[in-house]
Amino acid sequence: MNKTFETTQELIGKYINQHLWSDINPIGKIVGIKSKTTVLVKRVSAGQNKARMEFVVGGFSGHCINNYNQEYDFTESDEIIEVRLSKSYLKYNKISDHPIHYYDYNF
């Protein structure tokens, strides 16, 4: 079984986001290709949530009624890391056109 993922020039400028159950965190922006399976990624981080979250009684401690209204500003650092793309890596890390950060307040 082939477990590798072959990189192409179309990946440059796209973002890698880590999907962990119901939360999503930005990893970085693809800025270069090193080999068939390795890309160079500039780290991206999310700032504070700009939306005011509203909670009502329910769940363990409360229920967030506007969970999908989250807004973040993203900043790119100068740190560049190498990421080896494979089918198993892309199971929990997705390539997207923009960075995504989502925290599930209702978990």
QUIURTA-V966692 format. One record per backbone hydrogen bond with DSSP energy under -1.0 kcal/mol. CO is the residue of the C=O (numbers start at 1). NH is the residue of the N-H. E is the energy in kcal/mol with one decimal. If there is no record, write none. Layout:
BEGIN
co->[CO CO]
nh->[NH NH]
e->[E E]
END
This chain:
BEGIN
co->[3 8 9 11 14 15 16 16 17 18 20 23 24 25 27 28 29 30 32 36 37 38 38 39 40 40 41 42 43 45 54 56 63 66 71 73 75 79 81 83 85 86 92 94 96 102 103 104]
nh->[87 11 12 14 30 96 27 28 94 25 23 20 102 18 44 16 42 13 40 7 85 34 35 83 31 32 81 29 77 75 65 63 56 69 50 47 45 43 41 39 5 90 19 17 15 24 105 107]
e->[-1.7 -1.7 -1.3 -2.2 -3.0 -3.0 -3.0 -1.4 -3.0 -2.4 -2.7 -2.5 -2.5 -3.5 -1.3 -2.8 -3.1 -3.1 -2.7 -3.1 -3.3 -2.3 -1.8 -2.6 -2.8 -1.3 -3.0 -2.7 -2.5 -2.6 -2.2 -3.1 -2.4 -1.8 -3.0 -2.6 -2.6 -2.3 -3.2 -2.7 -1.1 -2.5 -3.6 -2.8 -3.3 -2.4 -1.1 -1.1]
END
